[in-house]
Amino acid sequence: MNTLTRHARSTALAVAGTLLAALAVGAATPAVAAGADRPAASATALPPIDRDAVRQAIGDLPNADVTGAFVRVTGSAGRYETSAGLGDAATGSAPDPEGRFRIGSISKVFTAAVVLQLAGEHRIDLDGTVQQYLPGVLPADLPPVTVGQLLDHTSGLPGGGKLNDSDGSTAWFAAHRFDSWTPQQVVASLAGQPMSFPPGTAQQYNGINYYLAGLLIEKTTGHSYADEVQRRLIRPLHLRDTAVPDRDDPRLAHPASHGYLTVHDPDGTTHPVDVTEQSPWPWAEGGLISSAPDLDRFLGALLQGRLLPAAEQQRLFDVPDVPNQQNSHCTTGPTAGRACMSMGLERVDINGVTLWGKTGSRPGYVSGVFATRDLGRRIVYSLNPTGFDGAESRYILRLAQAVFPAAPAAPAAPAAGTGRGSGS
């Protein structure tokens, strides 16, 4: 994996691992195709939203690790949104739950939806190879990789080589936050790198897969990736806050909150750097901007089957039965070490409730969107960590347990000989 991506991706993986750990509490079920799945939890099985618990989950912000956060919870069992901490240091305002933020790898869900639409139109065969659709793009010595293997991260492709001199520090990113690379440069960095495993034999979360998916969209349609996302998803769903910005456009209009990184100075002191404006060069892999209302609407439409034909819709819930390899996804519960990602989504379980969605991360921003399959409960959250060490994890754990609480324990049976029968 290229050096610039590595520190941001390690943060994203840590966040995903934290969320999955939180959501794996309780009776987790094997990650297998949805046809063998137990039914999705009914909305009626979910208790009303505990607003106090949700507020308390992020109530001690801001602090040195996280400057601000917000959460939006919706569904048939109720709706609630709240924020805490600092949204803008210049004004002292709190985060705006209706504002826009950098969604990082949640962008992959948009990319997968477009590829699956093209598959439904018979313009792409998910069993067709990248080499077939994008001849000459992958190094010639790599084995055939199918489109479906890109989407569910079973391609086995290497993570890419070095694009820059990043040392993984907040100081480096702050100084280079406007630097950018093209998708072609990112993919070209694969040259000389070995495969991680034979295609289709394991699952390894890898952003390279979705750079290739974005290039596939452009080659197949003859239009830019941004235009296809706009035409197929943003415009039909009236996603007013969602955009695919150009890689040289660092602006973030109407932010939910500013992202601040703590930079360490040579004299041992620290100072914050506002990184709200940064290059969105991760593109189809992680460059989109959106808002909580838009992500709520998008995931709702996706899970309702409003965006895909039935066969492609099923792909969202088919998780390959292969090992998980060397990443922080899919490492918790009784199925630890097995795959948990489908073509675009992640499956997680919390306290007997199965959720589908995605996490995302860009420097200064960590987010997630998840829902029960029947949309009985949906959550969108965003936090603003000041570093890359995953210190925001405890807030994600708290939110997961507040929004999807464990059912009350059944009362213990009375000890033998101590109960009093109804006839006594």
KEFISE-719722 format. One record per residue (C-alpha): x, y, z; residue in one letter; residue number from 1. Coordinates in nm, 3 decimals, m for minus. Last residue first. Layout:
// KEFISE-719722
+---------+---------+---------+----+-----+
:       X :       Y :       Z : aa :   i :
+---------+---------+---------+----+-----+
:       X :       Y :       Z :  A : NUM :
...
+---------+---------+---------+----+-----+
END
This chain:
// KEFISE-719722
+---------+---------+---------+----+-----+
:       X :       Y :       Z : aa :   i :
+---------+---------+---------+----+-----+
:  m4.937 :  m2.346 :   4.843 :  S : 424 :
:  m5.117 :  m2.398 :   4.512 :  G : 423 :
:  m4.936 :  m2.123 :   4.318 :  S : 422 :
:  m4.602 :  m2.269 :   4.411 :  G : 421 :
:  m4.359 :  m2.092 :   4.641 :  R : 420 :
:  m3.999 :  m2.080 :   4.531 :  G : 419 :
:  m3.710 :  m2.164 :   4.760 :  T : 418 :
:  m3.698 :  m2.542 :   4.716 :  G : 417 :
:  m3.483 :  m2.533 :   4.407 :  A : 416 :
:  m3.326 :  m2.193 :   4.348 :  A : 415 :
:  m3.544 :  m1.942 :   4.170 :  P : 414 :
:  m3.480 :  m1.904 :   3.797 :  A : 413 :
:  m3.273 :  m1.599 :   3.715 :  A : 412 :
:  m3.452 :  m1.310 :   3.550 :  P : 411 :
:  m3.378 :  m1.277 :   3.179 :  A : 410 :
:  m3.106 :  m1.023 :   3.106 :  A : 409 :
:  m3.226 :  m0.699 :   2.956 :  P : 408 :
:  m3.162 :  m0.682 :   2.582 :  A : 407 :
:  m2.825 :  m0.538 :   2.489 :  A : 406 :
:  m2.829 :  m0.186 :   2.357 :  P : 405 :
:  m2.806 :  m0.094 :   1.987 :  F : 404 :
:  m2.790 :   0.288 :   1.992 :  V : 403 :
:  m2.614 :   0.322 :   2.328 :  A : 402 :
:  m2.387 :   0.021 :   2.274 :  Q : 401 :
:  m2.268 :   0.139 :   1.935 :  A : 400 :
:  m2.231 :   0.497 :   2.056 :  L : 399 :
:  m2.010 :   0.394 :   2.347 :  R : 398 :
:  m1.785 :   0.180 :   2.127 :  L : 397 :
:  m1.755 :   0.463 :   1.876 :  I : 396 :
:  m1.662 :   0.697 :   2.158 :  Y : 395 :
:  m1.394 :   0.460 :   2.284 :  R : 394 :
:  m1.243 :   0.439 :   1.938 :  S : 393 :
:  m1.162 :   0.809 :   1.916 :  E : 392 :
:  m0.807 :   0.732 :   2.031 :  A : 391 :
:  m0.746 :   0.553 :   1.699 :  G : 390 :
:  m0.381 :   0.661 :   1.681 :  D : 389 :
:  m0.403 :   0.886 :   1.375 :  F : 388 :
:  m0.450 :   1.217 :   1.551 :  G : 387 :
:  m0.690 :   1.499 :   1.632 :  T : 386 :
:  m1.004 :   1.291 :   1.592 :  P : 385 :
:  m1.318 :   1.460 :   1.457 :  N : 384 :
:  m1.615 :   1.226 :   1.487 :  L : 383 :
:  m1.900 :   1.148 :   1.249 :  S : 382 :
:  m2.203 :   0.927 :   1.300 :  Y : 381 :
:  m2.488 :   0.788 :   1.092 :  V : 380 :
:  m2.719 :   0.529 :   1.247 :  I : 379 :
:  m3.019 :   0.341 :   1.115 :  R : 378 :
:  m3.286 :   0.140 :   1.296 :  R : 377 :
:  m3.589 :  m0.047 :   1.163 :  G : 376 :
:  m3.431 :  m0.017 :   0.818 :  L : 375 :
:  m3.540 :  m0.376 :   0.730 :  D : 374 :
:  m3.176 :  m0.469 :   0.674 :  R : 373 :
:  m3.075 :  m0.310 :   1.002 :  T : 372 :
:  m2.873 :  m0.001 :   0.935 :  A : 371 :
:  m2.518 :   0.134 :   0.935 :  F : 370 :
:  m2.338 :   0.456 :   0.840 :  V : 369 :
:  m1.992 :   0.540 :   0.972 :  G : 368 :
:  m1.753 :   0.827 :   1.025 :  S : 367 :
:  m1.401 :   0.936 :   1.115 :  V : 366 :
:  m1.280 :   1.284 :   1.012 :  Y : 365 :
:  m0.968 :   1.489 :   1.086 :  G : 364 :
:  m0.753 :   1.288 :   0.844 :  P : 363 :
:  m0.997 :   1.085 :   0.632 :  R : 362 :
:  m1.191 :   0.785 :   0.758 :  S : 361 :
:  m1.491 :   0.576 :   0.661 :  G : 360 :
:  m1.709 :   0.299 :   0.799 :  T : 359 :
:  m1.967 :   0.101 :   0.604 :  K : 358 :
:  m2.316 :  m0.045 :   0.623 :  G : 357 :
:  m2.518 :  m0.355 :   0.709 :  W : 356 :
:  m2.639 :  m0.443 :   1.058 :  L : 355 :
:  m2.752 :  m0.767 :   1.219 :  T : 354 :
:  m2.914 :  m0.741 :   1.564 :  V : 353 :
:  m2.845 :  m1.014 :   1.821 :  G : 352 :
:  m2.661 :  m0.789 :   2.066 :  N : 351 :
:  m2.457 :  m0.634 :   1.791 :  I : 350 :
:  m2.381 :  m0.798 :   1.460 :  D : 349 :
:  m2.173 :  m0.672 :   1.169 :  V : 348 :
:  m2.193 :  m0.702 :   0.792 :  R : 347 :
:  m1.985 :  m0.472 :   0.575 :  E : 346 :
:  m2.111 :  m0.335 :   0.244 :  L : 345 :
:  m1.996 :  m0.281 :  m0.116 :  G : 344 :
:  m1.986 :  m0.625 :  m0.272 :  M : 343 :
:  m1.996 :  m0.816 :   0.057 :  S : 342 :
:  m1.765 :  m0.777 :   0.355 :  M : 341 :
:  m1.745 :  m0.997 :   0.665 :  C : 340 :
:  m1.481 :  m1.254 :   0.567 :  A : 339 :
:  m1.352 :  m1.502 :   0.825 :  R : 338 :
:  m1.077 :  m1.451 :   1.085 :  G : 337 :
:  m1.314 :  m1.396 :   1.373 :  A : 336 :
:  m1.633 :  m1.595 :   1.317 :  T : 335 :
:  m1.696 :  m1.650 :   1.692 :  P : 334 :
:  m1.669 :  m1.275 :   1.757 :  G : 333 :
:  m1.413 :  m1.028 :   1.626 :  T : 332 :
:  m1.158 :  m1.000 :   1.345 :  T : 331 :
:  m1.374 :  m0.913 :   1.043 :  C : 330 :
:  m1.191 :  m0.592 :   0.957 :  H : 329 :
:  m0.857 :  m0.515 :   1.121 :  S : 328 :
:  m0.646 :  m0.646 :   0.836 :  N : 327 :
:  m0.415 :  m0.936 :   0.763 :  Q : 326 :
:  m0.633 :  m1.186 :   0.581 :  Q : 325 :
:  m0.999 :  m1.271 :   0.632 :  N : 324 :
:  m1.065 :  m1.631 :   0.540 :  P : 323 :
:  m1.326 :  m1.725 :   0.278 :  V : 322 :
:  m1.702 :  m1.782 :   0.274 :  D : 321 :
:  m1.785 :  m1.486 :   0.056 :  P : 320 :
:  m2.046 :  m1.245 :   0.197 :  V : 319 :
:  m2.363 :  m1.224 :  m0.009 :  D : 318 :
:  m2.575 :  m0.936 :   0.124 :  F : 317 :
:  m2.503 :  m0.663 :  m0.129 :  L : 316 :
:  m2.487 :  m0.926 :  m0.404 :  R : 315 :
:  m2.857 :  m0.990 :  m0.348 :  Q : 314 :
:  m2.935 :  m0.646 :  m0.484 :  Q : 313 :
:  m2.751 :  m0.738 :  m0.803 :  E : 312 :
:  m2.991 :  m1.025 :  m0.868 :  A : 311 :
:  m3.296 :  m0.820 :  m0.767 :  A : 310 :
:  m3.225 :  m0.517 :  m0.984 :  P : 309 :
:  m3.055 :  m0.226 :  m0.805 :  L : 308 :
:  m3.132 :   0.126 :  m0.681 :  L : 307 :
:  m3.469 :   0.100 :  m0.505 :  R : 306 :
:  m3.387 :  m0.231 :  m0.336 :  G : 305 :
:  m3.488 :  m0.111 :   0.010 :  Q : 304 :
:  m3.127 :  m0.154 :   0.130 :  L : 303 :
:  m2.999 :   0.092 :  m0.129 :  L : 302 :
:  m3.275 :   0.347 :  m0.076 :  A : 301 :
:  m3.215 :   0.347 :   0.300 :  G : 300 :
:  m2.840 :   0.365 :   0.253 :  L : 299 :
:  m2.882 :   0.673 :   0.034 :  F : 298 :
:  m3.137 :   0.847 :   0.257 :  R : 297 :
:  m2.932 :   0.804 :   0.573 :  D : 296 :
:  m2.619 :   0.907 :   0.385 :  L : 295 :
:  m2.795 :   1.223 :   0.263 :  D : 294 :
:  m2.932 :   1.317 :   0.605 :  P : 293 :
:  m2.589 :   1.256 :   0.765 :  A : 292 :
:  m2.403 :   1.467 :   0.512 :  S : 291 :
:  m2.181 :   1.402 :   0.209 :  S : 290 :
:  m1.834 :   1.451 :   0.064 :  I : 289 :
:  m1.667 :   1.184 :  m0.148 :  L : 288 :
:  m1.295 :   1.105 :  m0.172 :  G : 287 :
:  m1.256 :   0.752 :  m0.038 :  G : 286 :
:  m1.207 :   0.480 :  m0.298 :  E : 285 :
:  m1.388 :   0.642 :  m0.589 :  A : 284 :
:  m1.175 :   0.957 :  m0.540 :  W : 283 :
:  m0.889 :   0.920 :  m0.288 :  P : 282 :
:  m0.773 :   1.263 :  m0.419 :  W : 281 :
:  m1.008 :   1.462 :  m0.195 :  P : 280 :
:  m0.730 :   1.718 :  m0.135 :  S : 279 :
:  m0.761 :   1.892 :   0.197 :  Q : 278 :
:  m0.969 :   2.176 :   0.346 :  E : 277 :
:  m1.098 :   2.077 :   0.687 :  T : 276 :
:  m0.736 :   2.030 :   0.788 :  V : 275 :
:  m0.727 :   2.299 :   1.059 :  D : 274 :
:  m0.393 :   2.265 :   1.233 :  V : 273 :
:  m0.372 :   2.245 :   1.612 :  P : 272 :
:  m0.051 :   2.321 :   1.801 :  H : 271 :
:   0.185 :   2.113 :   2.008 :  T : 270 :
:   0.486 :   2.177 :   2.228 :  T : 269 :
:   0.797 :   1.960 :   2.249 :  G : 268 :
:   1.038 :   2.218 :   2.106 :  D : 267 :
:   1.038 :   2.046 :   1.765 :  P : 266 :
:   0.660 :   2.095 :   1.734 :  D : 265 :
:   0.397 :   1.822 :   1.749 :  H : 264 :
:   0.091 :   1.872 :   1.531 :  V : 263 :
:  m0.259 :   1.808 :   1.666 :  T : 262 :
:  m0.498 :   1.765 :   1.374 :  L : 261 :
:  m0.821 :   1.960 :   1.343 :  Y : 260 :
:  m1.124 :   1.876 :   1.127 :  G : 259 :
:  m1.391 :   2.144 :   1.115 :  H : 258 :
:  m1.749 :   2.050 :   1.185 :  S : 257 :
:  m2.069 :   1.979 :   0.999 :  A : 256 :
:  m1.906 :   2.166 :   0.715 :  P : 255 :
:  m2.108 :   2.415 :   0.508 :  H : 254 :
:  m1.877 :   2.404 :   0.205 :  A : 253 :
:  m1.577 :   2.172 :   0.213 :  L : 252 :
:  m1.311 :   2.301 :  m0.026 :  R : 251 :
:  m1.002 :   2.107 :  m0.127 :  P : 250 :
:  m1.066 :   2.110 :  m0.504 :  D : 249 :
:  m0.757 :   1.968 :  m0.678 :  D : 248 :
:  m0.885 :   1.609 :  m0.659 :  R : 247 :
:  m1.212 :   1.715 :  m0.817 :  D : 246 :
:  m1.505 :   1.681 :  m0.580 :  P : 245 :
:  m1.748 :   1.388 :  m0.589 :  V : 244 :
:  m2.049 :   1.544 :  m0.420 :  A : 243 :
:  m2.325 :   1.480 :  m0.166 :  T : 242 :
:  m2.505 :   1.762 :   0.016 :  D : 241 :
:  m2.823 :   1.782 :  m0.190 :  R : 240 :
:  m2.876 :   1.409 :  m0.227 :  L : 239 :
:  m3.198 :   1.432 :  m0.427 :  H : 238 :
:  m3.217 :   1.053 :  m0.467 :  L : 237 :
:  m3.236 :   1.066 :  m0.846 :  P : 236 :
:  m2.967 :   1.338 :  m0.866 :  R : 235 :
:  m2.707 :   1.187 :  m0.633 :  I : 234 :
:  m2.736 :   0.826 :  m0.740 :  L : 233 :
:  m2.731 :   0.752 :  m1.113 :  R : 232 :
:  m2.656 :   1.087 :  m1.271 :  R : 231 :
:  m2.426 :   1.228 :  m1.003 :  Q : 230 :
:  m2.242 :   0.901 :  m0.948 :  V : 229 :
:  m2.201 :   0.869 :  m1.326 :  E : 228 :
:  m2.079 :   1.226 :  m1.366 :  D : 227 :
:  m1.823 :   1.190 :  m1.087 :  A : 226 :
:  m1.684 :   0.870 :  m1.237 :  Y : 225 :
:  m1.635 :   1.052 :  m1.565 :  S : 224 :
:  m1.822 :   0.937 :  m1.871 :  H : 223 :
:  m1.741 :   0.685 :  m2.145 :  G : 222 :
:  m1.970 :   0.441 :  m1.967 :  T : 221 :
:  m1.756 :   0.128 :  m1.954 :  T : 220 :
:  m1.416 :   0.297 :  m1.933 :  K : 219 :
:  m1.530 :   0.543 :  m1.665 :  E : 218 :
:  m1.697 :   0.279 :  m1.450 :  I : 217 :
:  m1.393 :   0.052 :  m1.484 :  L : 216 :
:  m1.164 :   0.337 :  m1.372 :  L : 215 :
:  m1.378 :   0.375 :  m1.060 :  G : 214 :
:  m1.367 :   0.000 :  m0.995 :  A : 213 :
:  m0.989 :   0.008 :  m1.034 :  L : 212 :
:  m0.961 :   0.282 :  m0.773 :  Y : 211 :
:  m1.199 :   0.064 :  m0.572 :  Y : 210 :
:  m0.978 :  m0.243 :  m0.562 :  N : 209 :
:  m0.672 :  m0.032 :  m0.481 :  I : 208 :
:  m0.840 :   0.058 :  m0.151 :  G : 207 :
:  m0.770 :  m0.288 :  m0.010 :  N : 206 :
:  m0.956 :  m0.480 :   0.260 :  Y : 205 :
:  m0.828 :  m0.836 :   0.241 :  Q : 204 :
:  m1.057 :  m1.132 :   0.179 :  Q : 203 :
:  m0.930 :  m1.481 :   0.097 :  A : 202 :
:  m0.921 :  m1.741 :  m0.183 :  T : 201 :
:  m1.091 :  m1.548 :  m0.463 :  G : 200 :
:  m0.776 :  m1.422 :  m0.629 :  P : 199 :
:  m0.457 :  m1.605 :  m0.522 :  P : 198 :
:  m0.301 :  m1.433 :  m0.218 :  F : 197 :
:  m0.125 :  m1.104 :  m0.134 :  S : 196 :
:   0.002 :  m1.063 :  m0.490 :  M : 195 :
:   0.360 :  m0.937 :  m0.515 :  P : 194 :
:   0.452 :  m0.573 :  m0.588 :  Q : 193 :
:   0.670 :  m0.493 :  m0.889 :  G : 192 :
:   0.419 :  m0.256 :  m1.042 :  A : 191 :
:   0.130 :  m0.184 :  m0.808 :  L : 190 :
:   0.227 :   0.186 :  m0.802 :  S : 189 :
:   0.065 :   0.218 :  m1.145 :  A : 188 :
:  m0.275 :   0.189 :  m0.975 :  V : 187 :
:  m0.210 :   0.499 :  m0.763 :  V : 186 :
:  m0.067 :   0.694 :  m1.055 :  Q : 185 :
:  m0.368 :   0.606 :  m1.272 :  Q : 184 :
:  m0.607 :   0.712 :  m0.995 :  P : 183 :
:  m0.434 :   1.052 :  m1.000 :  T : 182 :
:  m0.231 :   1.181 :  m0.710 :  W : 181 :
:  m0.280 :   1.479 :  m0.481 :  S : 180 :
:  m0.097 :   1.717 :  m0.251 :  D : 179 :
:  m0.322 :   1.967 :  m0.071 :  F : 178 :
:  m0.276 :   1.807 :   0.272 :  R : 177 :
:   0.103 :   1.811 :   0.242 :  H : 176 :
:   0.206 :   2.021 :   0.544 :  A : 175 :
:  m0.082 :   1.897 :   0.758 :  A : 174 :
:  m0.014 :   1.540 :   0.645 :  F : 173 :
:   0.350 :   1.557 :   0.743 :  W : 172 :
:   0.275 :   1.713 :   1.081 :  A : 171 :
:   0.007 :   1.453 :   1.156 :  T : 170 :
:   0.272 :   1.187 :   1.115 :  S : 169 :
:   0.276 :   0.889 :   0.877 :  G : 168 :
:   0.635 :   0.950 :   0.763 :  D : 167 :
:   0.519 :   1.049 :   0.416 :  S : 166 :
:   0.789 :   1.051 :   0.147 :  D : 165 :
:   0.564 :   1.006 :  m0.154 :  N : 164 :
:   0.400 :   0.756 :  m0.388 :  L : 163 :
:   0.543 :   0.435 :  m0.240 :  K : 162 :
:   0.398 :   0.108 :  m0.362 :  G : 161 :
:   0.057 :  m0.049 :  m0.399 :  G : 160 :
:  m0.175 :  m0.256 :  m0.181 :  G : 159 :
:  m0.111 :  m0.582 :  m0.361 :  P : 158 :
:  m0.404 :  m0.750 :  m0.534 :  L : 157 :
:  m0.559 :  m1.053 :  m0.365 :  G : 156 :
:  m0.886 :  m0.980 :  m0.546 :  S : 155 :
:  m1.110 :  m1.092 :  m0.259 :  T : 154 :
:  m1.204 :  m0.739 :  m0.159 :  H : 153 :
:  m1.579 :  m0.777 :  m0.220 :  D : 152 :
:  m1.599 :  m0.521 :  m0.502 :  L : 151 :
:  m1.266 :  m0.604 :  m0.663 :  L : 150 :
:  m1.344 :  m0.976 :  m0.656 :  Q : 149 :
:  m1.672 :  m0.905 :  m0.834 :  G : 148 :
:  m1.483 :  m0.737 :  m1.116 :  V : 147 :
:  m1.272 :  m1.048 :  m1.162 :  T : 146 :
:  m0.895 :  m1.072 :  m1.123 :  V : 145 :
:  m0.682 :  m1.263 :  m1.377 :  P : 144 :
:  m0.327 :  m1.327 :  m1.251 :  P : 143 :
:  m0.063 :  m1.051 :  m1.224 :  L : 142 :
:   0.246 :  m1.060 :  m1.447 :  D : 141 :
:   0.111 :  m0.810 :  m1.698 :  A : 140 :
:   0.088 :  m0.529 :  m1.442 :  P : 139 :
:  m0.270 :  m0.402 :  m1.423 :  L : 138 :
:  m0.387 :  m0.125 :  m1.657 :  V : 137 :
:  m0.289 :  m0.296 :  m1.982 :  G : 136 :
:  m0.640 :  m0.402 :  m2.075 :  P : 135 :
:  m0.909 :  m0.247 :  m1.856 :  L : 134 :
:  m1.224 :  m0.449 :  m1.928 :  Y : 133 :
:  m1.065 :  m0.787 :  m2.001 :  Q : 132 :
:  m0.772 :  m0.743 :  m1.760 :  Q : 131 :
:  m1.019 :  m0.647 :  m1.489 :  V : 130 :
:  m1.186 :  m0.980 :  m1.548 :  T : 129 :
:  m1.544 :  m1.079 :  m1.619 :  G : 128 :
:  m1.732 :  m1.260 :  m1.343 :  D : 127 :
:  m1.911 :  m0.939 :  m1.244 :  L : 126 :
:  m2.009 :  m0.901 :  m1.609 :  D : 125 :
:  m2.036 :  m0.534 :  m1.699 :  I : 124 :
:  m2.271 :  m0.371 :  m1.950 :  R : 123 :
:  m2.548 :  m0.619 :  m1.877 :  H : 122 :
:  m2.769 :  m0.337 :  m1.739 :  E : 121 :
:  m2.774 :  m0.514 :  m1.402 :  G : 120 :
:  m2.394 :  m0.523 :  m1.413 :  A : 119 :
:  m2.391 :  m0.149 :  m1.479 :  L : 118 :
:  m2.614 :  m0.102 :  m1.173 :  Q : 117 :
:  m2.375 :  m0.320 :  m0.972 :  L : 116 :
:  m2.083 :  m0.099 :  m1.077 :  V : 115 :
:  m2.278 :   0.214 :  m0.975 :  V : 114 :
:  m2.374 :   0.068 :  m0.636 :  A : 113 :
:  m2.016 :  m0.044 :  m0.572 :  A : 112 :
:  m1.886 :   0.309 :  m0.625 :  T : 111 :
:  m2.148 :   0.462 :  m0.394 :  F : 110 :
:  m2.065 :   0.204 :  m0.126 :  V : 109 :
:  m1.694 :   0.272 :  m0.175 :  K : 108 :
:  m1.745 :   0.638 :  m0.083 :  S : 107 :
:  m1.810 :   0.517 :   0.273 :  I : 106 :
:  m1.433 :   0.484 :   0.257 :  S : 105 :
:  m1.374 :   0.849 :   0.342 :  G : 104 :
:  m1.694 :   1.036 :   0.433 :  I : 103 :
:  m1.558 :   1.391 :   0.438 :  R : 102 :
:  m1.821 :   1.605 :   0.609 :  F : 101 :
:  m2.131 :   1.811 :   0.534 :  R : 100 :
:  m2.369 :   1.970 :   0.782 :  G :  99 :
:  m2.705 :   1.852 :   0.920 :  E :  98 :
:  m2.561 :   1.723 :   1.249 :  P :  97 :
:  m2.397 :   2.067 :   1.299 :  D :  96 :
:  m2.095 :   2.044 :   1.529 :  P :  95 :
:  m2.096 :   2.298 :   1.814 :  A :  94 :
:  m2.002 :   2.663 :   1.765 :  S :  93 :
:  m1.699 :   2.826 :   1.928 :  G :  92 :
:  m1.676 :   3.073 :   1.639 :  T :  91 :
:  m1.312 :   3.034 :   1.533 :  A :  90 :
:  m1.274 :   2.690 :   1.689 :  A :  89 :
:  m1.552 :   2.549 :   1.471 :  D :  88 :
:  m1.745 :   2.234 :   1.551 :  G :  87 :
:  m1.638 :   2.194 :   1.911 :  L :  86 :
:  m1.780 :   1.930 :   2.141 :  G :  85 :
:  m2.110 :   1.752 :   2.128 :  A :  84 :
:  m2.380 :   1.671 :   1.876 :  S :  83 :
:  m2.729 :   1.525 :   1.878 :  T :  82 :
:  m2.973 :   1.349 :   1.653 :  E :  81 :
:  m3.282 :   1.146 :   1.735 :  Y :  80 :
:  m3.544 :   0.943 :   1.552 :  R :  79 :
:  m3.773 :   0.666 :   1.670 :  G :  78 :
:  m3.843 :   0.292 :   1.658 :  A :  77 :
:  m3.936 :   0.303 :   1.290 :  S :  76 :
:  m3.594 :   0.430 :   1.196 :  G :  75 :
:  m3.349 :   0.709 :   1.264 :  T :  74 :
:  m3.035 :   0.778 :   1.467 :  V :  73 :
:  m2.809 :   1.073 :   1.384 :  R :  72 :
:  m2.478 :   1.116 :   1.567 :  V :  71 :
:  m2.245 :   1.410 :   1.609 :  F :  70 :
:  m1.887 :   1.455 :   1.714 :  A :  69 :
:  m1.629 :   1.714 :   1.816 :  G :  68 :
:  m1.270 :   1.785 :   1.914 :  T :  67 :
:  m1.153 :   1.428 :   1.968 :  V :  66 :
:  m0.825 :   1.325 :   2.131 :  D :  65 :
:  m0.729 :   1.633 :   2.334 :  A :  64 :
:  m1.084 :   1.687 :   2.456 :  N :  63 :
:  m1.411 :   1.824 :   2.328 :  P :  62 :
:  m1.619 :   1.632 :   2.421 :  L :  61 :
:  m1.739 :   1.472 :   2.746 :  D :  60 :
:  m2.094 :   1.407 :   2.624 :  G :  59 :
:  m2.013 :   1.172 :   2.339 :  I :  58 :
:  m2.172 :   0.854 :   2.476 :  A :  57 :
:  m2.368 :   1.060 :   2.729 :  Q :  56 :
:  m2.591 :   1.202 :   2.457 :  R :  55 :
:  m2.668 :   0.855 :   2.319 :  V :  54 :
:  m2.739 :   0.718 :   2.667 :  A :  53 :
:  m2.970 :   1.009 :   2.748 :  D :  52 :
:  m3.154 :   0.966 :   2.421 :  R :  51 :
:  m3.231 :   0.599 :   2.479 :  D :  50 :
:  m3.392 :   0.528 :   2.143 :  I :  49 :
:  m3.706 :   0.318 :   2.181 :  P :  48 :
:  m3.639 :  m0.055 :   2.204 :  P :  47 :
:  m3.569 :  m0.262 :   1.893 :  L :  46 :
:  m3.763 :  m0.585 :   1.842 :  A :  45 :
:  m4.044 :  m0.398 :   1.667 :  T :  44 :
:  m3.801 :  m0.301 :   1.392 :  A :  43 :
:  m3.759 :  m0.667 :   1.317 :  S :  42 :
:  m3.411 :  m0.811 :   1.319 :  A :  41 :
:  m3.305 :  m0.946 :   0.982 :  A :  40 :
:  m3.400 :  m1.308 :   0.929 :  P :  39 :
:  m3.127 :  m1.565 :   0.991 :  R :  38 :
:  m2.886 :  m1.588 :   0.706 :  D :  37 :
:  m2.856 :  m1.883 :   0.473 :  A :  36 :
:  m2.980 :  m1.684 :   0.175 :  G :  35 :
:  m2.777 :  m1.392 :   0.304 :  A :  34 :
:  m2.455 :  m1.563 :   0.207 :  A :  33 :
:  m2.226 :  m1.629 :   0.499 :  V :  32 :
:  m2.066 :  m1.433 :   0.782 :  A :  31 :
:  m2.139 :  m1.664 :   1.075 :  P :  30 :
:  m2.363 :  m1.526 :   1.350 :  T :  29 :
:  m2.274 :  m1.302 :   1.642 :  A :  28 :
:  m2.460 :  m1.357 :   1.967 :  A :  27 :
:  m2.363 :  m1.064 :   2.185 :  G :  26 :
:  m2.103 :  m0.799 :   2.123 :  V :  25 :
:  m1.989 :  m0.805 :   1.763 :  A :  24 :
:  m2.101 :  m0.449 :   1.708 :  L :  23 :
:  m1.844 :  m0.301 :   1.939 :  A :  22 :
:  m1.566 :  m0.512 :   1.796 :  A :  21 :
:  m1.684 :  m0.428 :   1.447 :  L :  20 :
:  m1.680 :  m0.061 :   1.534 :  L :  19 :
:  m1.330 :  m0.087 :   1.676 :  T :  18 :
:  m1.205 :  m0.285 :   1.379 :  G :  17 :
:  m1.354 :  m0.030 :   1.143 :  A :  16 :
:  m1.185 :   0.249 :   1.334 :  V :  15 :
:  m0.853 :   0.066 :   1.335 :  A :  14 :
:  m0.891 :  m0.005 :   0.965 :  L :  13 :
:  m0.965 :   0.359 :   0.892 :  A :  12 :
:  m0.666 :   0.472 :   1.097 :  T :  11 :
:  m0.444 :   0.225 :   0.918 :  S :  10 :
:  m0.586 :   0.357 :   0.593 :  R :   9 :
:  m0.496 :   0.717 :   0.673 :  A :   8 :
:  m0.144 :   0.615 :   0.771 :  H :   7 :
:  m0.100 :   0.388 :   0.468 :  R :   6 :
:  m0.249 :   0.608 :   0.198 :  T :   5 :
:   0.052 :   0.832 :   0.182 :  L :   4 :
:   0.290 :   0.538 :   0.196 :  T :   3 :
:   0.142 :   0.340 :  m0.087 :  N :   2 :
:   0.000 :   0.000 :   0.000 :  M :   1 :
+---------+---------+---------+----+-----+
END
